[in-house]
Amino acid sequence: MSGDSVTTGGRRRIGRYVALGDSFTAGNGVDPGSRWADLVSDALGALNPDFEYFNLARDGATSSEVGEQIPRAIELEPDLITLVCGANDVILELKPDVPAFAARLESILDRLTGALPEAAILTANYPEGWDLTGAGPRTRARIRRGMTELNEAIRTVTAASGVPCLDVVSHPGTGDARNYEIDGLHPSLRGHLHTADEICEVLARDFSIEIPSERRERIWS
């Protein structure tokens, strides 16, 4: 594995990070370099001159399409993977098939953990109360109901797989309009900054990954 992680003082330094997912990770509405995954990689790379980062996420990707990102992710042999998917399975379908999504997510995690047993893998779920610009009350209700079911499926699958999941549903920031673009769906620059903050906290807590203090101050500010 190129760019392997190393352990210093009980903390883990990452050598290669791969981000998988949909527009939440691809960064719809913000410039490359400002996405939360870019900010996380910036912090991780400050400690390792050989650090490498690949963002394979794609705007509009469903969980099936995120599954197509897995072979490349495995080929890259990262020691850190973030995976966030499923929202488009709800948004793009009048009748989302949440059990089918759960089966796909389980398969994705099985493929990753089976091929990369030493890698740190982190997932996350989604806000449920998006203030979607231009959407009528029935559409809003449908999406809220679908997201609630989707998030419960994410919690269940990740718990069974032993993969940590950042649970954002009850986070106070999900109700702050400043954290969203004008569409009421995608994170704003401020939203990406806060997401990077939360991701780094989980990486440090659950995986003992080292985050340099000066980069923490830059992200948290």
Summary of the structure (lengths in Angstrom):
residues: 221
radius of gyration: 16.7
end to end distance: 34.3
largest distance: 53.9
contacts: 732
relative contact order: 0.17
helix: 49%
strand: 14%
